[in-house]
Amino acid sequence: MPELFLLFYLGYKNNVRAKTKGLNGMIWAFFTGLSFLAGYLLGMIFIFMIVLRNKISIPADATRGQYEGIAHQMTQEFVANPLLLFTLYFFGFGGYLLVRYLIDQKPGKNDGPVHWMDKLNNESHQN
């Protein structure tokens, strides 16, 4: 449940950032949600492959009831070790940071490409 609030908050933050650049904020909020969920899923795969691989046994011919038991085992592992849950949040936050970086790289509405010589010229006139 907290990840849902985090997802909406981070989407809102990128929405505002995109609007200040003159971009469509809702699209960038949607991309933020997608990248957060993709990072969250990547974190889940990482945790399962690295941390929980030896703790949870999955039979080759597993039935639906056995898969529910596996989900219960994973839930117990996450409750027993909250660091795993924070790892998922950090992976999701990485997705937010990726979209934030992409928004920052877009030129603003009134921003044209600025040559580095123009920046030097403006700095020399201010002194």
Contacts in CASP RR format, 6 or more apart in sequence:
PFRMAT RR
TARGET T0000
AUTHOR 0000-0000-0000
METHOD contacts of the structure
MODEL  1
MPELFLLFYLGYKNNVRAKTKGLNGMIWAFFTGLSFLAGYLLGMIFIFMI
VLRNKISIPADATRGQYEGIAHQMTQEFVANPLLLFTLYFFGFGGYLLVR
YLIDQKPGKNDGPVHWMDKLNNESHQN
3 40 0 8 1.000
3 88 0 8 1.000
3 89 0 8 1.000
6 36 0 8 1.000
6 89 0 8 1.000
6 93 0 8 1.000
7 32 0 8 1.000
7 33 0 8 1.000
7 36 0 8 1.000
7 37 0 8 1.000
10 32 0 8 1.000
10 33 0 8 1.000
10 36 0 8 1.000
10 93 0 8 1.000
10 96 0 8 1.000
11 28 0 8 1.000
11 29 0 8 1.000
11 32 0 8 1.000
11 33 0 8 1.000
11 36 0 8 1.000
11 96 0 8 1.000
12 29 0 8 1.000
13 96 0 8 1.000
13 100 0 8 1.000
14 25 0 8 1.000
14 28 0 8 1.000
14 29 0 8 1.000
14 31 0 8 1.000
14 32 0 8 1.000
14 96 0 8 1.000
14 99 0 8 1.000
14 100 0 8 1.000
14 103 0 8 1.000
15 25 0 8 1.000
15 26 0 8 1.000
15 28 0 8 1.000
15 29 0 8 1.000
15 32 0 8 1.000
16 25 0 8 1.000
17 28 0 8 1.000
17 100 0 8 1.000
17 103 0 8 1.000
17 104 0 8 1.000
18 24 0 8 1.000
18 25 0 8 1.000
18 27 0 8 1.000
18 28 0 8 1.000
18 29 0 8 1.000
18 103 0 8 1.000
19 25 0 8 1.000
21 103 0 8 1.000
21 106 0 8 1.000
21 107 0 8 1.000
21 108 0 8 1.000
21 109 0 8 1.000
22 108 0 8 1.000
22 109 0 8 1.000
23 103 0 8 1.000
23 106 0 8 1.000
23 108 0 8 1.000
28 99 0 8 1.000
28 103 0 8 1.000
31 99 0 8 1.000
31 102 0 8 1.000
32 95 0 8 1.000
32 96 0 8 1.000
32 99 0 8 1.000
32 100 0 8 1.000
33 96 0 8 1.000
35 92 0 8 1.000
35 94 0 8 1.000
35 95 0 8 1.000
35 96 0 8 1.000
35 98 0 8 1.000
35 99 0 8 1.000
36 92 0 8 1.000
36 93 0 8 1.000
36 94 0 8 1.000
36 95 0 8 1.000
36 96 0 8 1.000
37 92 0 8 1.000
38 95 0 8 1.000
39 91 0 8 1.000
39 92 0 8 1.000
39 94 0 8 1.000
39 95 0 8 1.000
40 88 0 8 1.000
40 91 0 8 1.000
40 92 0 8 1.000
42 91 0 8 1.000
43 87 0 8 1.000
43 88 0 8 1.000
43 91 0 8 1.000
43 92 0 8 1.000
44 88 0 8 1.000
46 87 0 8 1.000
46 91 0 8 1.000
47 84 0 8 1.000
47 87 0 8 1.000
47 88 0 8 1.000
48 56 0 8 1.000
48 74 0 8 1.000
51 84 0 8 1.000
52 74 0 8 1.000
52 77 0 8 1.000
55 73 0 8 1.000
55 77 0 8 1.000
56 70 0 8 1.000
56 73 0 8 1.000
56 74 0 8 1.000
56 77 0 8 1.000
58 70 0 8 1.000
59 66 0 8 1.000
62 70 0 8 1.000
77 84 0 8 1.000
78 84 0 8 1.000
78 85 0 8 1.000
107 113 0 8 1.000
END
